[in-house]
Amino acid sequence: MNRRSLLLSAPGAALLLPSAATRAQAGWPSRPVRMVVPTGPGSSLDLIIRATSDRLAARLGQPIVVDNRPGAGGLLGTDAVAKATDGHTFGISFNGPLAFAPFLYQKMPYRLPDDLAPIVMTTSQPNVLAVNAKLPVNSVAELVKWLRAHVGKASFASIGNGSSSHLSMELLKVATGTFALHIPYNGSPPSALSVASGETQMIMTVAPALLPHVQAGRVRMLAVTSKTRYKALPELPTLAESGLPELRDFEAIAWNAIVGPASTPAAVVERLNREFNEALRDGPISERLMGQGMTPTGGSPQDLARLMSEEARRWGPVIRRTGLTLG
């Protein structure tokens, strides 16, 4: 009897022989891992991947190649992940492409949730409502009053069509009966710059992109979009604290997550989930992300799948109520 036959016939053989899933995990990755970022360099999503890539590369034994693919409100990069077939392409995405998009586009380049494998939620944070510093407003109530007095003369920037940055402002417009023209950009750095330069008057986006312009005196932050005050910016009130009854229940959180193609083996999903969770708990990485206004989250693939489903159910009716379509 050869050694394999002996092992197979021995008691507890199933414990001695590695499963197919274990063998697949042990052999992966066999080459560099590509991480697609659907926004430009310097964006919050880009920062998350670059903050975790060194630790991830050391743990996986392969380099992490960052592939920035901004465009179409994040759909371009997310679609590249959904259609990847090499077994080594994954990506970070956000609530726009992962939950809102089916309600915004008549024709999607990928199907949700069928074409993507949820891996792990990375961070969450509220958006910040901010205006050009020359705008004569210092509160949400004053901004709403200004918008009502300047119909057709205001515009707002967003990080892209269908993003939380975009839809949070659309929700504010619907709630307050105001209007401002939407100008989408590819990511948070150029959209924040447009407000700082006066090309647009206002924006809702995550804090990191705004802070340099705030410190330079070119942008003024008015409020955060969370239900409770943001620990990183405790002096900023929430929109619900604006004193406007139509905003008393306002809440809109931005969140980001790692996803892969639906064909990703379960063992690889589990491995990446474990490695990202450990990276997000790493002291220096966690501090770096929190220093950029992002709250490390983590969790299981099932947690992320549940979040994607819940956000779709929550925001679908909101999007329909706005009448917003993007193609």
N, C-alpha and C positions, 0 to 999 in steps of 0.2 A: 504494500500500500504506500503510495507516494505521500509527500507531506500535505499536499492540498486535500487529498482524500481523507487523510487522518484528521485534519482540522475540521472538515465538513462533517465527519462522523462523530466528532467529539462532543460531549455535553457542552452547551453554551457556545456552540460554533458561531451563532449569529453575533455574539459579542466579540469574537476573535477576528472575523472577516469584516473589513470596512464596507459600508453600504455604497451604492452607486453615487448617492448624494455626497457622501464623505469624500469619495475619490474625486468627484468633480470639484469639490471645494478645495481639496488639497492641491489640485493641478491648476487652480485659478488664483491669480491672473498669470498668464504666460507671456504677456507683453504689456507695454505701457497702457494705463487706463486713461481714457479720454473723458473729461468732464465738460459737458456743453453748458455754457452760461448764456441764457437768452437775452442778456443785456450787455452793455458795453463795459470796458475796463473802468474801474473806480466805482461802479455801482455797488449797492449793498449785496447783491447776489454774488458778484465777483469777489467782494471782500470775504464772504463766507468761505468760498472754495479756496481762495489763496491762504486764508488763515488756517485751514485744516489740511491743506495738501501735503505739507512736509511730513506731518505725523502719519497721514494716511499712506504716503509713499513708503515710509519706513516700515510700517506694519504690513503692507502688502508686498513689499519687495520689488515694486515696479514704480517708475515715475508716474506722476499725475500730469497729464497734458491738459491745460486749460484752453478751451475753444470758445471764444466769445462770438456769439451769433445773434446780435440784436436785430429786431425787426418784427413787424406785424404784432405788436403788443405782447411779445414773448412767444407767439405761436411758432415762429420760424425755428427757434432753437429747440423748443419742446417737441416739435414734429421731427426734428433730426434725431432726437432720442427715441421717439416712438418707432421710427423706421430703421433704427440701427440693427444690424444683423451680425456684427463681429464678436459679440459677447464681451466686449471691453469698452463699450460706450454707454455712459450714464449722463445725468445732468441734474442741475438744480433748476427749479421752476417756482412759480408762485401762484397765488390764488386766481389770478386772471386766466392763465392757460389751463389751470387744473380744476377750476370750478365754475367760473363765470362764462367762459367762451361759448359753450353750447347754446346759451341764451342770447348771445350777441351776434353769432354768425349763422347764416342759413346753411352754409357748407363749411364743414370743418375738415382740415387736412388729416386729422386723426380722430379716433372715437374715444370718448370717455364713458366709463373707466376702462374699457376693454383693451386699449392699446398701450397702457402704461402699467408698470409694476411699482406700486408705492413702496418706498424703502424707509425713509425716516423724515420727520419734520425737523428742520434745522433751527430756525429762529422765528419769533413773532415780535411784532412791535406795532404801536399805533402809528397812523399817519399824523403829520403835523400840518395844520392849516397856517399858511404863511403868505405874506403879501410883500410887494415891493415897498421899501422903506419910505418912499416918497408919497405913497398913497395915504391920504389923510384919515386913516382909521387906526384905532388902537385896541379894538375888541371885535368879537364876532358880531355883536349887535350893530356896531358902527359900520362894519363891512356890509351887512345885509341892507342897512339903510342906504349906504353909498351905491350898492348895486341897483336898488330900486330907483335911485335918482339918476342913474347913468345907463339906462337900458340901451343895449346895442353898442356900448362903448368899452365893454370889459371882456377880457379873455383870460383863460386859465391854462396853465401847462399841466401835463401829466407825463408819467414815465412811459406811456404807451396806451394805445386803444385797448379797452377792456381790462385794464389793470385796476388794482384797488385804489391807486392814486386817481385814476379817472372816475371810477364809479362812486367813490366817496364824495367827490365834488358834485357829481350828478345827483346823488341823494340829497345833498345840501340844497341844491337848486330846486329840486322838487318839493322838499319840505318847506322852503321859505318862499317859493313862488318867484324866484329871481332867475336871471339869465346871464350867462357868460359864454363866449365862444370857446370851444375846446381846441387846444393846439397840442397834439401828441408829439413826444420826443422819444428817442431810443435810449431810455434809461434815466436814472435820477440826476447824474451830473449835468447833462445839457438842459434838462427841464428846469433844474434849480437855477442854472445860470441865466436862463431866459427871464426868470422873475427878477433876479438880481440886476440884470441889465435894463429892465423895463420893457422888454419885448412883449412879455405877458405881465399881468398884474398880480396873479395869485396862483397858489398850488396847494395840493395836499400830497405830501410824500413823507418818507421816513426822515428822521432828524439828521443822520450823518451828512447827507448831501447839502443840507441847509446851513449847518453850523458855521462853515467858513465864511459864508456870505452874511450871516447874522453877526459874526465877530467883526467883519469889515464894515458893518453898518449899512449894508445895502438891502437886507431882508429883515422883516419883522415877523416873529412867530406870534400867533394869536391864541391857538388852542390845540389840544390833542383830540383824536377821534375815538379814544377808548372810553369805556363807561366810568372808569376811575382814573385819577391822576397818574401820570407816567413817572415811575421812580427816577428815571434818568433826568427828567425835567420837571421836578415837583412844583415849580413856580407857575407852570402853564395850566390854566383851567381846562376842563373838558368842554366840548361843544354843548353838552347837556347842562353845563353850569353857566351858559351864556345869558340866561334869563329869558330866552325866547321859548315860549311854551311848545312851539312846533319842533324844537330840538331836544326836548327833555329826555327822549329815549334814543338819541343818536349814538350809534356805535359802528365802527368800521375798522377792523384790525387787518394789518398786512401780515402775511405769513409765507414762509419759504420752505421748500422740501426737496429732497433727493428722490429722483425717480429713475426707472430704467425701462427698457422695452418689455412688453408683456411676456416675451419668451425667456426672460432671465430666470435661470434655475433657482429654485427656492433656497438652495444652499448658498448661492452667491448673494441673494437678497439678505439672508440672515447674516452672512459675513460682513457685508457693507453696513448693515444696520448696527451691528455690534461695534464696528470700528468707528463709525460716525458718532454713536452714543458716547463712546469713550473719549473721542476727540472733543466733543462738546462739553464734557465734564472736566477736561484738562484745564488746570488753573490758568496758565498763561493764555490759552486759546479763549477760554470763557471770558477772561478779563478783557482781552482784545475786542471781542465781539460786543460785550457790554459797554466798553468805551466808545463804541460806534453806535450806541443806542439800540442794540439788538439784544433780545433776551434768548439765550440758548434754551432749546426745548427738548429735543430728542423724543424717545418713545418707540413703540413697535410699528412695524408695517401696518398692522391692523388699526392702530390709532390713527395713522395718516389716512388710510382708506376711509375710515369713519368720518374724519374731518372733511375730506373732499366731498363726501356725500352730503354731510350736514350743511356745508357752505353752499353747495349747489341748491339745496332745498330752500335755504334762507334767502339767497340773493336772486334766485330765479324770478320770484314775484316782484322784487324791487326793480329788476332790470325791465321786466315787462311793463311795470307801472310808469317807468321813465319813457317808454316807447323807443329806447335806444337800440339801433341795429348798426352793425359795422360791415355788412356784406354777406 
